[in-house]
Amino acid sequence: MESMSEKNNFKIKTAVLTISDKGSRGERKDLSGPVIKEMMENIGAKIVYEEIIADEKEDIKEILSRIADQKKADLILTTGGTGFAKRDITPEATLAVIEKEVPGIPEKIRADTLSITPQAALSRARAGIRKQTLIINFPGSPKAARECLEAVIEIIPHGVKILKGEITEHQPGQKNKSF
């Protein structure tokens, strides 16, 4: 059975960026990146870039900018660095490079995941647009990354299609399902 995105001949070029000091040094195996990758592939996305980098603001900014500016991906999903720890700076790096913030995405993630754990309210994750690339931050825990992506995975293709100019208007009275 073909996926909805294959049916529409639309593949989301996706980059998965893991932000982890220990992971970048090989001291811990990254488990959240593979979770995000598998979930996106299950909806027909094409993973075009994967990397694990340290929690360094300038490095995060540089790679987010490069991927978006060189049109390597339609979507960048980061995992890690969204909490309260001193080195958790992914949201700040994201805000420094985006041109438009998309607050509804992290709002939906927090609203949906609060029913699973009250700690969801502690997430500082952000989402926004740079050029024609949507960037979304997810937590570093594999369980939390899965739960958070589940909250928005159905709306991501629609947002990317709008961003890429493939959807320019909606039909009145129809529920919007673009994948």
Protein Blocks (a to p, Z undefined) as FASTA:
>chain_A
ZZfklmnopacddddddddfklmnopaccfklmmmmmmmmmnopacfbdcdddddfklmm
mmmmmmmmnomafbdcdeejiambfklmklmmmmmmmmbdcfklmmmmmmmmmmmpmklm
mpccdcddehjaccddddfbfklmmmmmmmmmmmmmmmmmmmnopagbdcehiacdfZZ
